[in-house]
Amino acid sequence: MISLKNLPFKNLKGYAGRTMALLLFSMLMALAVFGGTMVISGIRAGLSKVESRFGADIMVTPEDAKNDFDAQNVLLKAEPGYFYMEKGKMDEIAKVDGIEKMSAQLFMASAKAGCCSAKVQMIAYDPATDFTIQPWIADTYTDGPMGLMDVVVGSNVTVYDNHIIRFYDNDCRIIGQFAPTGSTLDNCVYMNYDTVKVLIKASFRKGLNQYSEYDPDDVISAVMIKVKPGADIEKVAGDITKQVDGVSVATSKNMVAGIGDSLKKISGSVSFFTVTFWLIGTLMTILIFAMMINERKREFASLWAMGASRKIISDLVIREAVVVNLAGGILGIALSALILFMFKNLIGQVLGVGFLLPGPVTIILLAGAALLSVLLAAVISAWIGVRKISRMDASLVLKEGQ
């Protein structure tokens, strides 16, 4: 039995082609709006996480490493690598005014060979002076200091059931894994100096080190610096450049600035395409509804003749629009979420920035906003259709074709 209550569903079913077209455009609108806002939110979340993880005000590296090491891109695009300078550079840096604390790090990279489980960046820190890595480790490993051949890995490093990762024929025990940051930090393996010395010597024995043999006790790769409260970071960085030869200096502000610039460009592009897709979807929905109103004008006129008020007819049109756009919106959001969760790492690589999916609350809010935007398009389309219906003369419509 057909009633005004189930008539919208009967109409949607009866006009399957039109309904599928409306469903498709509403789905594309939701996919674009939800996907676009999720990407922007994910990039911002990744930037925030990277900023909190970096932990140092200044990073000092060898000057001759510039060709292989771009400080502004190291958190986003850096390939695993390693470079060294004399450990004595630390004594020269320590003489610069404004430094509160400093700690050296030593880099290594796994080789493209069967001896290694993965090609990753290895970063060794000095437990006695470190202030950037150990705070993260404390969040994931609370059983005391890291021991010989113990490592903590980034979120992108595969952890097998035996919790062993192999470098240069040496087994390292994975004692913890960091949460994702959406940056190259997710591809790193962290260890203490004792462990990296074992691995460096093993790389020489296997002939898989790009340098001629050196003593790991005499070299460092980078110096992380925290300036004194109230000190001007840029001035301290400038003084290091002036007073210490053969080094390259980068501040956290400059390193994150490169990420921020990428964020602005990508956010602008994503926002443009999101709005464009929504407008196209809305216009197509309006066009389909205009065609629908014209096709069904005799149906609406007959309903008036049977006693249905114009308000009832208007409600019927609005309900049809809301039902089909609501269904399409839910499908679009679900499809967009599936794509984002399955290909989140690839998305970050393609965009060239850190990408980190936001938390559940943010996802729910963004999904709700996307659904409201699709329903807004439905209401606009239905309102234009209702205005057209309200200007119809039922008697003239029924006489047409007689």
C-alpha positions as CSV (number, residue, x, y, z in Angstrom):
1,M,0.0,0.0,0.0
2,I,1.3,3.4,-1.0
3,S,1.1,6.3,1.5
4,L,2.7,9.7,1.7
5,K,5.0,8.3,4.3
6,N,6.6,5.7,2.1
7,L,6.0,7.5,-1.2
8,P,9.5,9.1,-1.3
9,F,11.1,5.6,-1.1
10,K,8.7,4.3,-3.8
11,N,9.7,7.2,-6.0
12,L,13.4,6.7,-5.5
13,K,13.0,3.0,-6.3
14,G,10.8,3.7,-9.3
15,Y,13.2,6.2,-10.8
16,A,16.3,4.0,-10.4
17,G,18.5,5.8,-12.9
18,R,17.9,9.3,-11.4
19,T,18.4,7.9,-7.9
20,M,21.7,6.3,-8.8
21,A,22.9,9.6,-10.4
22,L,22.0,11.5,-7.2
23,L,23.6,8.8,-5.1
24,L,26.8,9.0,-7.1
25,F,27.2,12.8,-6.9
26,S,26.4,12.9,-3.2
27,M,28.9,10.1,-2.6
28,L,31.6,12.0,-4.5
29,M,30.8,15.2,-2.6
30,A,31.2,13.4,0.7
31,L,34.3,11.6,-0.4
32,A,35.9,14.9,-1.5
33,V,34.9,16.9,1.6
34,F,35.7,14.2,4.2
35,G,38.9,13.1,2.4
36,G,40.1,16.7,1.9
37,T,39.5,17.8,5.4
38,M,41.1,14.5,6.7
39,V,44.2,15.1,4.6
40,I,44.6,18.7,5.9
41,S,44.0,17.6,9.5
42,G,46.4,14.7,9.0
43,I,49.2,16.9,7.7
44,R,48.7,19.3,10.6
45,A,48.7,16.4,13.1
46,G,52.0,15.1,11.6
47,L,53.6,18.6,11.8
48,S,52.6,18.9,15.5
49,K,53.9,15.5,16.3
50,V,57.2,16.1,14.6
51,E,57.7,19.5,16.4
52,S,57.1,17.8,19.8
53,R,59.5,14.9,18.9
54,F,62.4,17.0,17.6
55,G,63.2,18.2,21.1
56,A,66.3,20.4,20.2
57,D,66.6,24.1,19.3
58,I,69.6,23.7,17.1
59,M,71.1,20.8,15.1
60,V,74.8,20.9,14.0
61,T,76.0,18.6,11.2
62,P,79.2,18.4,9.1
63,E,79.4,21.1,6.4
64,D,80.4,18.6,3.7
65,A,77.2,16.6,4.3
66,K,75.1,19.3,2.7
67,N,74.8,17.5,-0.6
68,D,73.3,14.4,1.2
69,F,71.6,16.1,4.0
70,D,69.0,19.0,3.8
71,A,68.0,19.9,7.4
72,Q,64.6,21.3,6.2
73,N,63.8,18.0,4.5
74,V,65.4,15.5,6.8
75,L,62.1,15.0,8.8
76,L,60.1,14.5,5.6
77,K,62.1,13.1,2.7
78,A,65.6,12.1,3.9
79,E,67.0,8.7,2.6
80,P,68.8,6.6,5.2
81,G,72.5,7.8,5.2
82,Y,75.4,8.6,7.4
83,F,78.2,11.2,7.7
84,Y,80.8,12.1,10.3
85,M,82.9,14.9,11.8
86,E,85.5,14.9,14.5
87,K,84.2,14.5,18.0
88,G,86.4,17.5,19.0
89,K,83.9,19.8,17.3
90,M,81.8,19.4,20.4
91,D,84.4,21.1,22.5
92,E,84.4,24.1,20.1
93,I,80.6,24.3,20.1
94,A,80.5,24.2,23.9
95,K,82.5,27.5,24.0
96,V,79.6,29.4,22.3
97,D,77.5,31.5,24.7
98,G,73.9,30.6,25.3
99,I,74.0,26.8,25.2
100,E,72.3,25.1,28.1
101,K,72.9,21.5,27.1
102,M,74.1,19.5,24.1
103,S,74.4,15.9,23.1
104,A,76.0,14.1,20.2
105,Q,74.3,11.5,17.9
106,L,75.9,8.9,15.6
107,F,74.2,7.8,12.4
108,M,74.3,4.6,10.5
109,A,72.2,3.1,7.7
110,S,71.4,-0.5,7.0
111,A,72.8,-1.8,3.7
112,K,70.9,-3.1,0.7
113,A,72.0,-6.6,1.4
114,G,70.7,-9.9,2.7
115,C,72.4,-9.3,6.0
116,C,69.8,-6.7,7.0
117,S,66.1,-7.0,7.7
118,A,65.3,-3.6,6.3
119,K,66.8,-0.4,4.9
120,V,66.4,2.0,7.8
121,Q,68.2,4.9,9.4
122,M,70.0,4.0,12.7
123,I,70.5,6.8,15.2
124,A,72.7,6.3,18.3
125,Y,72.6,8.6,21.3
126,D,74.7,9.1,24.3
127,P,72.6,8.1,27.4
128,A,74.7,10.4,29.7
129,T,73.9,13.6,27.8
130,D,70.8,12.9,25.6
131,F,67.7,15.0,26.1
132,T,65.9,14.4,22.8
133,I,65.5,10.6,22.4
134,Q,65.3,9.2,25.9
135,P,62.1,11.1,26.7
136,W,60.3,9.3,23.8
137,I,61.8,5.9,24.9
138,A,60.5,6.4,28.4
139,D,57.0,6.5,26.9
140,T,57.3,3.1,25.3
141,Y,60.0,1.3,27.5
142,T,60.1,1.6,31.3
143,D,62.4,-1.2,32.3
144,G,65.5,0.9,32.8
145,P,68.4,1.9,30.5
146,M,68.6,0.5,27.0
147,G,71.2,-2.4,27.0
148,L,73.7,-3.6,24.5
149,M,72.0,-4.7,21.2
150,D,68.7,-3.3,22.4
151,V,66.8,-1.0,20.0
152,V,63.6,1.0,19.8
153,V,62.1,1.3,16.4
154,G,59.8,3.8,14.6
155,S,56.2,2.9,13.6
156,N,57.1,1.9,10.0
157,V,59.7,-0.7,11.0
158,T,58.3,-4.2,11.0
159,V,58.3,-6.0,14.3
160,Y,58.2,-9.7,14.0
161,D,57.0,-12.1,16.7
162,N,60.6,-12.8,17.9
163,H,61.2,-9.1,18.3
164,I,64.5,-9.4,16.5
165,I,65.8,-7.1,13.7
166,R,69.1,-8.0,12.0
167,F,71.8,-5.6,10.9
168,Y,75.2,-6.8,9.4
169,D,74.6,-10.3,10.7
170,N,74.0,-9.0,14.2
171,D,70.7,-9.6,16.0
172,C,69.2,-6.6,17.8
173,R,66.4,-7.0,20.3
174,I,63.4,-4.7,19.8
175,I,62.3,-3.4,23.2
176,G,59.8,-0.8,22.1
177,Q,58.1,0.9,19.1
178,F,57.2,4.5,18.8
179,A,53.8,5.8,17.9
180,P,53.5,7.3,14.3
181,T,54.7,10.8,13.5
182,G,54.1,10.8,9.8
183,S,57.8,11.8,9.2
184,T,61.1,10.0,8.5
185,L,61.3,9.4,12.3
186,D,58.9,6.5,11.7
187,N,61.7,4.8,9.6
188,C,64.4,5.1,12.2
189,V,66.0,2.6,14.7
190,Y,67.3,4.1,17.9
191,M,70.1,2.6,20.0
192,N,72.9,3.5,22.4
193,Y,76.5,4.1,21.4
194,D,77.7,0.7,22.5
195,T,75.3,-1.0,20.1
196,V,76.1,1.2,17.1
197,K,79.8,0.6,17.6
198,V,79.3,-3.1,17.2
199,L,77.3,-2.5,14.0
200,I,79.8,-0.1,12.6
201,K,82.7,-2.6,13.1
202,A,80.5,-5.3,11.6
203,S,79.9,-3.2,8.5
204,F,83.6,-2.8,8.0
205,R,84.2,-6.5,8.3
206,K,81.6,-7.2,5.6
207,G,82.8,-4.3,3.4
208,L,79.5,-2.6,3.5
209,N,80.6,0.8,4.8
210,Q,81.0,3.8,2.4
211,Y,83.9,5.1,4.5
212,S,87.4,3.7,5.0
213,E,87.8,2.3,8.5
214,Y,87.5,4.8,11.4
215,D,87.2,4.7,15.2
216,P,83.6,5.2,16.2
217,D,84.9,6.7,19.5
218,D,86.5,9.6,17.5
219,V,83.5,10.7,15.3
220,I,80.0,12.1,15.6
221,S,77.3,12.8,13.1
222,A,75.3,15.5,14.7
223,V,75.1,17.6,17.8
224,M,71.6,18.4,19.3
225,I,71.6,21.7,21.3
226,K,69.2,23.2,23.8
227,V,69.7,26.9,24.4
228,K,69.5,28.6,27.7
229,P,66.1,30.1,28.7
230,G,65.8,33.6,27.2
231,A,68.6,33.1,24.8
232,D,68.1,34.0,21.1
233,I,68.2,30.7,19.1
234,E,69.1,32.4,15.9
235,K,71.9,34.3,17.5
236,V,73.3,31.2,19.1
237,A,73.1,29.4,15.8
238,G,74.9,32.3,14.0
239,D,77.6,32.3,16.6
240,I,78.2,28.6,16.1
241,T,78.6,29.2,12.4
242,K,81.1,31.9,13.0
243,Q,83.1,30.3,15.7
244,V,83.2,26.6,14.5
245,D,84.7,25.7,11.1
246,G,83.4,22.9,8.9
247,V,79.8,22.7,10.3
248,S,76.3,23.3,9.1
249,V,73.8,24.7,11.5
250,A,70.0,24.4,11.4
251,T,67.4,25.7,13.9
252,S,64.2,23.9,14.8
253,K,62.3,26.9,13.5
254,N,63.9,26.6,10.0
255,M,63.5,22.9,9.9
256,V,59.8,23.0,10.7
257,A,59.4,26.1,8.5
258,G,59.9,23.9,5.4
259,I,57.2,21.6,6.6
260,G,54.9,24.5,7.3
261,D,55.4,25.9,3.8
262,S,54.5,22.5,2.4
263,L,51.5,22.4,4.6
264,K,50.2,25.8,3.3
265,K,50.6,24.8,-0.3
266,I,49.1,21.4,0.0
267,S,46.2,22.7,2.2
268,G,45.4,25.4,-0.3
269,S,45.3,22.9,-3.2
270,V,43.3,20.3,-1.2
271,S,40.8,23.0,-0.1
272,F,40.4,24.2,-3.7
273,F,39.6,20.8,-5.0
274,T,37.4,20.0,-2.1
275,V,35.2,23.1,-2.6
276,T,35.3,22.5,-6.4
277,F,34.0,19.0,-6.1
278,W,31.3,20.1,-3.6
279,L,30.1,22.9,-6.0
280,I,30.1,20.6,-9.0
281,G,28.2,17.9,-7.0
282,T,25.7,20.5,-5.8
283,L,25.1,21.9,-9.3
284,M,24.6,18.5,-10.8
285,T,22.2,17.6,-8.0
286,I,20.2,20.8,-8.7
287,L,20.2,20.0,-12.4
288,I,18.9,16.4,-11.7
289,F,16.2,17.7,-9.4
290,A,15.1,20.3,-12.0
291,M,14.8,17.5,-14.6
292,M,12.9,15.4,-12.0
293,I,10.5,18.2,-11.2
294,N,9.8,18.6,-14.9
295,E,9.3,14.9,-15.5
296,R,6.9,14.5,-12.5
297,K,4.9,17.7,-12.8
298,R,1.7,15.7,-13.7
299,E,2.3,13.5,-10.7
300,F,2.5,16.5,-8.4
301,A,-0.6,18.1,-10.1
302,S,-2.5,14.8,-9.5
303,L,-1.6,14.8,-5.8
304,W,-2.9,18.4,-5.5
305,A,-6.1,17.3,-7.3
306,M,-6.5,14.5,-4.7
307,G,-6.2,17.0,-1.8
308,A,-2.5,17.0,-1.0
309,S,-1.3,20.5,0.0
310,R,1.7,22.2,-1.5
311,K,3.4,21.8,1.9
312,I,3.0,18.0,1.7
313,I,4.4,18.0,-1.9
314,S,7.3,20.1,-0.8
315,D,8.0,17.8,2.2
316,L,7.9,14.9,-0.2
317,V,10.6,16.4,-2.5
318,I,12.8,17.4,0.5
319,R,12.6,13.9,2.0
320,E,13.6,12.3,-1.3
321,A,16.6,14.7,-1.5
322,V,17.6,14.1,2.1
323,V,17.3,10.3,1.9
324,V,19.3,9.8,-1.2
325,N,22.0,12.4,-0.2
326,L,22.2,10.9,3.3
327,A,22.8,7.4,1.8
328,G,25.4,8.7,-0.7
329,G,27.1,10.8,2.0
330,I,27.5,7.8,4.3
331,L,28.9,5.7,1.4
332,G,31.3,8.4,0.4
333,I,32.6,8.9,3.9
334,A,33.0,5.2,4.4
335,L,34.9,4.8,1.1
336,S,37.1,7.8,1.8
337,A,37.9,6.5,5.3
338,L,38.8,3.1,3.8
339,I,41.2,4.7,1.3
340,L,42.8,6.9,3.9
341,F,43.4,4.1,6.4
342,M,44.7,1.6,3.8
343,F,47.0,4.0,2.0
344,K,48.0,6.5,4.7
345,N,51.8,5.9,4.3
346,L,51.5,6.2,0.5
347,I,49.5,9.4,0.8
348,G,52.3,11.0,2.9
349,Q,54.9,9.9,0.4
350,V,53.0,11.3,-2.6
351,L,52.3,14.6,-0.8
352,G,55.9,14.8,0.3
353,V,54.9,15.8,3.9
354,G,54.3,14.1,7.2
355,F,50.8,12.6,7.3
356,L,49.3,11.3,10.5
357,L,45.6,10.3,10.8
358,P,43.8,12.3,13.5
359,G,42.2,10.8,16.6
360,P,38.7,9.2,16.7
361,V,37.0,12.4,18.0
362,T,38.4,14.5,15.2
363,I,37.5,11.9,12.6
364,I,33.9,11.7,13.9
365,L,33.6,15.5,13.8
366,L,35.0,15.7,10.3
367,A,32.7,12.9,9.1
368,G,29.7,14.8,10.7
369,A,30.8,18.1,8.9
370,A,31.1,16.2,5.6
371,L,27.7,14.7,6.0
372,L,26.2,18.1,6.8
373,S,27.7,19.6,3.7
374,V,26.1,16.9,1.6
375,L,22.7,17.4,3.3
376,L,23.1,21.1,2.7
377,A,23.5,20.4,-1.0
378,A,20.3,18.3,-0.8
379,V,18.4,21.1,0.9
380,I,19.5,23.7,-1.6
381,S,18.5,21.4,-4.5
382,A,15.2,20.6,-2.9
383,W,14.5,24.2,-2.1
384,I,15.0,25.2,-5.8
385,G,12.7,22.3,-6.8
386,V,10.1,23.3,-4.3
387,R,10.1,26.9,-5.6
388,K,9.5,25.6,-9.1
389,I,6.6,23.4,-7.9
390,S,5.0,26.3,-6.0
391,R,4.7,28.3,-9.2
392,M,2.9,25.4,-11.1
393,D,-0.8,25.7,-12.0
394,A,-2.2,22.2,-11.4
395,S,-5.1,22.6,-13.7
396,L,-2.9,23.7,-16.6
397,V,-0.5,20.9,-16.0
398,L,-3.2,18.3,-16.0
399,K,-4.6,19.7,-19.3
400,E,-1.3,19.3,-21.0
401,G,-1.2,16.5,-23.5
402,Q,-5.0,16.2,-23.6
